[in-house]
Amino acid sequence: MQKSLPHLIRLTAVIAVIGLAVAGCGRKGDLDPPSAAATKEGDVSKPTKQPGTVDKPFLLDPLL
């Protein structure tokens, strides 16, 4: 039992680090509010761009 304790601690640390790395993924900041035209028409499924913002594509964007 003594030999497996360091292995268990190491495994727990690796799982915690992976969990924190995955939880940190994503864009910073608030969600973009829908435009006035989209809310009038009822179509809020398409994202809107704020004036003056540059959309940088991300490696995993095609999967979303």
MOPAC internal coordinates of N, CA, C and O (Angstrom, degrees):
PM7 1SCF
backbone

  N    0.0000 0     0.00 0     0.00 0    0    0    0
  C    1.4558 1     0.00 0     0.00 0    1    0    0
  C    1.5310 1   110.78 1     0.00 0    2    1    0
  O    1.2310 1   119.92 1   146.87 1    3    2    1
  N    1.3276 1   117.77 1   -33.13 1    3    2    1
  C    1.4520 1   121.44 1  -178.66 1    5    3    2
  C    1.5162 1   112.06 1   -65.27 1    6    5    3
  O    1.2310 1   119.76 1   146.79 1    7    6    5
  N    1.3252 1   118.06 1   -33.21 1    7    6    5
  C    1.4515 1   121.06 1  -177.19 1    9    7    6
  C    1.5292 1   111.68 1   -73.77 1   10    9    7
  O    1.2310 1   120.20 1   152.63 1   11   10    9
  N    1.3145 1   117.22 1   -27.37 1   11   10    9
  C    1.4653 1   119.70 1  -177.14 1   13   11   10
  C    1.5235 1   112.70 1   -84.63 1   14   13   11
  O    1.2310 1   119.64 1   164.48 1   15   14   13
  N    1.3201 1   118.30 1   -15.52 1   15   14   13
  C    1.4644 1   120.77 1  -178.35 1   17   15   14
  C    1.5280 1   112.45 1   -64.02 1   18   17   15
  O    1.2310 1   118.05 1   133.00 1   19   18   17
  N    1.3486 1   121.32 1   -47.00 1   19   18   17
  C    1.4791 1   119.51 1   176.59 1   21   19   18
  C    1.5235 1   112.14 1   -63.29 1   22   21   19
  O    1.2310 1   120.65 1   145.71 1   23   22   21
  N    1.3330 1   116.36 1   -34.29 1   23   22   21
  C    1.4660 1   119.82 1   177.73 1   25   23   22
  C    1.5321 1   109.95 1   -65.14 1   26   25   23
  O    1.2310 1   120.20 1   139.13 1   27   26   25
  N    1.3143 1   117.22 1   -40.87 1   27   26   25
  C    1.4677 1   121.45 1   179.31 1   29   27   26
  C    1.5275 1   111.10 1   -66.58 1   30   29   27
  O    1.2310 1   120.26 1   140.43 1   31   30   29
  N    1.3097 1   117.11 1   -39.57 1   31   30   29
  C    1.4692 1   121.04 1   178.46 1   33   31   30
  C    1.5230 1   110.24 1   -65.64 1   34   33   31
  O    1.2310 1   120.55 1   136.82 1   35   34   33
  N    1.3299 1   116.55 1   -43.18 1   35   34   33
  C    1.4631 1   120.37 1   178.51 1   37   35   34
  C    1.5279 1   111.01 1   -63.66 1   38   37   35
  O    1.2310 1   120.14 1   136.56 1   39   38   37
  N    1.3258 1   117.33 1   -43.44 1   39   38   37
  C    1.4637 1   121.13 1   179.03 1   41   39   38
  C    1.5303 1   110.96 1   -62.74 1   42   41   39
  O    1.2310 1   119.94 1   138.20 1   43   42   41
  N    1.3102 1   117.71 1   -41.80 1   43   42   41
  C    1.4664 1   121.84 1   178.21 1   45   43   42
  C    1.5294 1   110.76 1   -63.20 1   46   45   43
  O    1.2310 1   120.02 1   138.85 1   47   46   45
  N    1.3146 1   117.56 1   -41.15 1   47   46   45
  C    1.4630 1   121.21 1   179.31 1   49   47   46
  C    1.5267 1   110.86 1   -65.39 1   50   49   47
  O    1.2310 1   120.24 1   137.76 1   51   50   49
  N    1.3294 1   117.15 1   -42.24 1   51   50   49
  C    1.4692 1   120.61 1   179.38 1   53   51   50
  C    1.5230 1   110.46 1   -64.03 1   54   53   51
  O    1.2310 1   119.82 1   136.51 1   55   54   53
  N    1.3121 1   117.95 1   -43.49 1   55   54   53
  C    1.4702 1   121.10 1   178.88 1   57   55   54
  C    1.5259 1   110.76 1   -64.23 1   58   57   55
  O    1.2310 1   120.08 1   141.16 1   59   58   57
  N    1.3327 1   117.45 1   -38.84 1   59   58   57
  C    1.4653 1   120.44 1   178.96 1   61   59   58
  C    1.5273 1   111.11 1   -66.27 1   62   61   59
  O    1.2310 1   120.04 1   138.82 1   63   62   61
  N    1.3254 1   117.53 1   -41.18 1   63   62   61
  C    1.4654 1   120.85 1   179.71 1   65   63   62
  C    1.5336 1   110.37 1   -65.83 1   66   65   63
  O    1.2310 1   120.24 1   137.65 1   67   66   65
  N    1.3178 1   117.14 1   -42.35 1   67   66   65
  C    1.4660 1   120.35 1   177.98 1   69   67   66
  C    1.5257 1   110.36 1   -63.65 1   70   69   67
  O    1.2310 1   119.95 1   138.42 1   71   70   69
  N    1.3122 1   117.71 1   -41.58 1   71   70   69
  C    1.4634 1   121.32 1   178.21 1   73   71   70
  C    1.5174 1   112.41 1   -62.46 1   74   73   71
  O    1.2310 1   120.16 1   138.32 1   75   74   73
  N    1.3130 1   117.31 1   -41.68 1   75   74   73
  C    1.4632 1   120.58 1   178.36 1   77   75   74
  C    1.5231 1   111.51 1   -67.78 1   78   77   75
  O    1.2310 1   120.37 1   143.00 1   79   78   77
  N    1.3266 1   116.89 1   -37.00 1   79   78   77
  C    1.4654 1   120.28 1   179.31 1   81   79   78
  C    1.5257 1   110.69 1   -66.30 1   82   81   79
  O    1.2310 1   120.31 1   138.81 1   83   82   81
  N    1.3238 1   117.01 1   -41.19 1   83   82   81
  C    1.4596 1   120.36 1   179.43 1   85   83   82
  C    1.5286 1   110.50 1   -69.48 1   86   85   83
  O    1.2310 1   120.01 1   142.42 1   87   86   85
  N    1.3064 1   117.59 1   -37.58 1   87   86   85
  C    1.4645 1   120.72 1  -179.60 1   89   87   86
  C    1.5295 1   111.24 1   -68.61 1   90   89   87
  O    1.2310 1   119.98 1   155.73 1   91   90   89
  N    1.3129 1   117.64 1   -24.27 1   91   90   89
  C    1.4596 1   121.23 1  -179.73 1   93   91   90
  C    1.5130 1   113.97 1   -84.09 1   94   93   91
  O    1.2310 1   119.75 1   176.33 1   95   94   93
  N    1.3080 1   118.08 1    -3.67 1   95   94   93
  C    1.4674 1   120.68 1  -179.39 1   97   95   94
  C    1.5270 1   110.44 1   -74.74 1   98   97   95
  O    1.2310 1   120.37 1   -28.24 1   99   98   97
  N    1.3015 1   116.89 1   151.76 1   99   98   97
  C    1.4570 1   121.34 1   176.72 1  101   99   98
  C    1.5079 1   111.86 1   124.73 1  102  101   99
  O    1.2310 1   121.30 1     0.07 1  103  102  101
  N    1.3130 1   115.12 1  -179.93 1  103  102  101
  C    1.4611 1   120.75 1   180.00 1  105  103  102
  C    1.5138 1   110.53 1   -90.57 1  106  105  103
  O    1.2310 1   121.46 1   -32.66 1  107  106  105
  N    1.3101 1   114.81 1   147.34 1  107  106  105
  C    1.4593 1   119.49 1   177.71 1  109  107  106
  C    1.5236 1   109.41 1   -82.52 1  110  109  107
  O    1.2310 1   120.48 1   -25.39 1  111  110  109
  N    1.3000 1   116.68 1   154.61 1  111  110  109
  C    1.4555 1   121.31 1   172.61 1  113  111  110
  C    1.5174 1   113.39 1    98.62 1  114  113  111
  O    1.2310 1   121.99 1    -0.10 1  115  114  113
  N    1.3154 1   113.80 1   179.90 1  115  114  113
  C    1.4544 1   120.96 1  -178.65 1  117  115  114
  C    1.5245 1   110.45 1   -76.72 1  118  117  115
  O    1.2310 1   121.56 1   -15.80 1  119  118  117
  N    1.3169 1   114.61 1   164.20 1  119  118  117
  C    1.4519 1   119.93 1   174.39 1  121  119  118
  C    1.5208 1   109.20 1   -71.59 1  122  121  119
  O    1.2310 1   120.55 1   -31.45 1  123  122  121
  N    1.3314 1   116.55 1   148.55 1  123  122  121
  C    1.4538 1   120.58 1   178.70 1  125  123  122
  C    1.5213 1   109.48 1   -75.61 1  126  125  123
  O    1.2310 1   119.88 1   -49.33 1  127  126  125
  N    1.3371 1   117.82 1   130.67 1  127  126  125
  C    1.4629 1   119.09 1   178.02 1  129  127  126
  C    1.5295 1   109.95 1   -73.22 1  130  129  127
  O    1.2310 1   119.81 1   -28.47 1  131  130  129
  N    1.3313 1   117.98 1   151.53 1  131  130  129
  C    1.4637 1   119.47 1   178.10 1  133  131  130
  C    1.5184 1   110.50 1   -69.00 1  134  133  131
  O    1.2310 1   121.36 1   -27.68 1  135  134  133
  N    1.3293 1   115.00 1   152.32 1  135  134  133
  C    1.4563 1   119.13 1   179.47 1  137  135  134
  C    1.5242 1   109.70 1   -72.20 1  138  137  135
  O    1.2310 1   120.69 1   -16.09 1  139  138  137
  N    1.3287 1   116.29 1   163.91 1  139  138  137
  C    1.4643 1   120.69 1  -178.89 1  141  139  138
  C    1.5262 1   110.55 1   -65.93 1  142  141  139
  O    1.2310 1   119.66 1   143.82 1  143  142  141
  N    1.3385 1   118.26 1   -36.18 1  143  142  141
  C    1.4570 1   121.30 1  -179.90 1  145  143  142
  C    1.5250 1   110.85 1   -66.83 1  146  145  143
  O    1.2310 1   120.50 1   142.20 1  147  146  145
  N    1.3080 1   116.65 1   -37.80 1  147  146  145
  C    1.4694 1   119.69 1  -179.04 1  149  147  146
  C    1.5197 1   111.29 1   -68.60 1  150  149  147
  O    1.2310 1   120.18 1   142.84 1  151  150  149
  N    1.3345 1   117.25 1   -37.16 1  151  150  149
  C    1.4587 1   118.58 1  -179.29 1  153  151  150
  C    1.5218 1   111.45 1   -74.40 1  154  153  151
  O    1.2310 1   119.71 1   149.19 1  155  154  153
  N    1.3143 1   118.16 1   -30.81 1  155  154  153
  C    1.4613 1   120.04 1   177.28 1  157  155  154
  C    1.5156 1   111.31 1   -67.94 1  158  157  155
  O    1.2310 1   120.88 1   141.87 1  159  158  157
  N    1.3413 1   115.92 1   -38.13 1  159  158  157
  C    1.4542 1   119.88 1  -179.42 1  161  159  158
  C    1.5210 1   111.80 1   -84.38 1  162  161  159
  O    1.2310 1   119.99 1   168.23 1  163  162  161
  N    1.3064 1   117.63 1   -11.77 1  163  162  161
  C    1.4535 1   121.26 1   179.49 1  165  163  162
  C    1.5156 1   114.01 1    85.65 1  166  165  163
  O    1.2310 1   119.33 1  -175.81 1  167  166  165
  N    1.3286 1   118.89 1     4.19 1  167  166  165
  C    1.4567 1   121.73 1  -179.59 1  169  167  166
  C    1.5268 1   109.23 1   -99.97 1  170  169  167
  O    1.2310 1   120.63 1   -83.53 1  171  170  169
  N    1.3166 1   116.40 1    96.47 1  171  170  169
  C    1.4578 1   120.36 1   178.69 1  173  171  170
  C    1.5213 1   110.38 1  -108.73 1  174  173  171
  O    1.2310 1   120.01 1  -168.84 1  175  174  173
  N    1.3286 1   117.58 1    11.16 1  175  174  173
  C    1.4572 1   120.12 1  -177.95 1  177  175  174
  C    1.5238 1   112.50 1   -78.66 1  178  177  175
  O    1.2310 1   119.78 1   156.33 1  179  178  177
  N    1.3276 1   118.02 1   -23.67 1  179  178  177
  C    1.4562 1   120.76 1  -179.44 1  181  179  178
  C    1.5270 1   109.84 1   -91.63 1  182  181  179
  O    1.2310 1   120.06 1   -48.95 1  183  182  181
  N    1.3302 1   117.49 1   131.05 1  183  182  181
  C    1.4644 1   119.59 1   179.43 1  185  183  182
  C    1.5288 1   111.14 1   -69.53 1  186  185  183
  O    1.2310 1   121.15 1   -30.40 1  187  186  185
  N    1.3138 1   115.41 1   149.60 1  187  186  185
  C    1.4578 1   120.95 1   179.42 1  189  187  186
  C    1.5253 1   108.86 1  -111.29 1  190  189  187
  O    1.2310 1   120.77 1   -29.11 1  191  190  189
  N    1.3160 1   116.13 1   150.89 1  191  190  189
  C    1.4599 1   120.68 1   177.70 1  193  191  190
  C    1.5309 1   108.73 1  -100.05 1  194  193  191
  O    1.2310 1   121.38 1   -42.68 1  195  194  193
  N    1.3014 1   114.97 1   137.32 1  195  194  193
  C    1.4482 1   120.56 1   176.00 1  197  195  194
  C    1.5288 1   108.17 1   -81.05 1  198  197  195
  O    1.2310 1   119.86 1   -35.46 1  199  198  197
  N    1.3242 1   117.87 1   144.54 1  199  198  197
  C    1.4641 1   119.47 1   178.01 1  201  199  198
  C    1.5233 1   110.56 1   -61.89 1  202  201  199
  O    1.2310 1   121.44 1   -44.29 1  203  202  201
  N    1.3220 1   114.85 1   135.71 1  203  202  201
  C    1.4530 1   119.86 1   177.00 1  205  203  202
  C    1.5151 1   114.44 1    86.09 1  206  205  203
  O    1.2310 1   119.28 1  -177.38 1  207  206  205
  N    1.3351 1   118.98 1     2.62 1  207  206  205
  C    1.4537 1   119.90 1   178.71 1  209  207  206
  C    1.5189 1   109.59 1  -100.82 1  210  209  207
  O    1.2310 1   121.36 1   -31.80 1  211  210  209
  N    1.3159 1   115.01 1   148.20 1  211  210  209
  C    1.4545 1   121.17 1   178.98 1  213  211  210
  C    1.5220 1   107.30 1  -112.12 1  214  213  211
  O    1.2310 1   120.56 1   -54.61 1  215  214  213
  N    1.3274 1   116.54 1   125.39 1  215  214  213
  C    1.4490 1   120.87 1   179.74 1  217  215  214
  C    1.5237 1   109.12 1   -88.90 1  218  217  215
  O    1.2310 1   120.94 1   -66.31 1  219  218  217
  N    1.3325 1   115.81 1   113.69 1  219  218  217
  C    1.4502 1   120.49 1   178.16 1  221  219  218
  C    1.5348 1   107.63 1   -93.73 1  222  221  219
  O    1.2310 1   119.90 1   -59.76 1  223  222  221
  N    1.3168 1   117.79 1   120.24 1  223  222  221
  C    1.4624 1   118.57 1   179.12 1  225  223  222
  C    1.5171 1   111.40 1   -66.55 1  226  225  223
  O    1.2310 1   121.16 1   -34.45 1  227  226  225
  N    1.3206 1   115.39 1   145.55 1  227  226  225
  C    1.4503 1   122.61 1  -179.22 1  229  227  226
  C    1.5265 1   108.70 1  -111.67 1  230  229  227
  O    1.2310 1   119.66 1   -26.90 1  231  230  229
  N    1.2929 1   118.26 1   153.10 1  231  230  229
  C    1.4487 1   123.94 1  -175.90 1  233  231  230
  C    1.5390 1   112.51 1   -55.66 1  234  233  231
  O    1.2310 1   119.95 1   142.46 1  235  234  233
  N    1.3085 1   117.70 1   -37.54 1  235  234  233
  C    1.4700 1   121.17 1  -175.14 1  237  235  234
  C    1.5284 1   113.27 1   -95.89 1  238  237  235
  O    1.2310 1   119.13 1  -174.73 1  239  238  237
  N    1.3275 1   119.27 1     5.27 1  239  238  237
  C    1.4613 1   121.66 1  -179.85 1  241  239  238
  C    1.5281 1   113.82 1   -56.60 1  242  241  239
  O    1.2310 1   118.81 1   139.88 1  243  242  241
  N    1.3308 1   119.87 1   -40.12 1  243  242  241
  C    1.4699 1   117.72 1   179.46 1  245  243  242
  C    1.5239 1   114.06 1   -61.80 1  246  245  243
  O    1.2310 1   120.34 1   156.75 1  247  246  245
  N    1.3162 1   116.96 1   -23.25 1  247  246  245
  C    1.4666 1   119.46 1   179.31 1  249  247  246
  C    1.5203 1   111.96 1   -75.46 1  250  249  247
  O    1.2310 1   120.43 1   156.63 1  251  250  249
  N    1.3301 1   116.78 1   -23.37 1  251  250  249
  C    1.4527 1   120.18 1  -178.93 1  253  251  250
  C    1.4895 1   108.33 1   -86.63 1  254  253  251
  O    1.2310 1   120.10 1   180.00 1  255  254  253

